[in-house]
Amino acid sequence: MVLRGVTMKIGKGELVSLIGPNGAGKSTLLKTIIGILRPKTGRITFQGHNISRASSHFIVSHGIAYVPQGLGTFPQMSVYENLEAGAFITNDKKMIAERMNTVFELFPRLKERLDKKAYTLSGGERQMLLIGRALMQGPDLILLDEPSLGLDPRMQIVLSDTIRRLHQLGKSILLVEQNIHVALEVADRCYVMEFGRITHQGTPEEFSSTEKIKQAYLGI
């Protein structure tokens, strides 16, 4: 048993950060929401649908996209083919083209490397591709699992700006992030998970004024 009595809520258009130590269960929670893992008890609802036992295909087709931690691209496929694969839930060519243009507006670098194999991309470019592929699904909610992991400081700044822009586009986002300062900087609300349980919740301002959070996570 990894998750124990976890209760969370993400409002429409809200950016929620989930922080906590390694092994706390954060990635397990995202995999459970997207249907890779199944909860033994409890309920997960999204836009009025109970998705606790739904397939990942059903969950994705109803508006949730998952950006996994680390390597998740199709390495032998081109950037274009990776993005095209993200649109597997629709055959509407006009819609696919519109979503592709949205991705290129967010990540002009991907348009420059459209014919390149995914394995040739830098770590930052691969992360762009993972987020771009998720956007090709046309999601209402995006689950981001430690997107800044392994990136240099410059790319972390670029990524933070991208997350803000997605938020401004009205996307709901659940962000698991190792960089606590980034997690608090971009979020509307935050949760702390420890040993599979939610131990704290509040706004970034509240977290920044809480002594335990400051000492344990902010290095203050």
Buried (B, 14 or more C-beta within 10 A) or exposed (E): EBBEEBEBEBEEBBBBBBBBEEEBBBBBBBBBBBBEBEBEEEEBEBEEEEBBEBEBEEBBBBBBBBBBBEEBBBEEBBBBBBBBEBBEBEEEEEEBEEBBEBBBEBBEBBBEBEEBBBEEBEBBBBBBBBBBBBBBBBBBBBBBBBBBBBBEEEBBEBBBEBBBEBBEEEBBBBBBBBBBBBBBBBBBBBBBBBEBBBEBBBEBEEBBEBEEBEEBBEEE
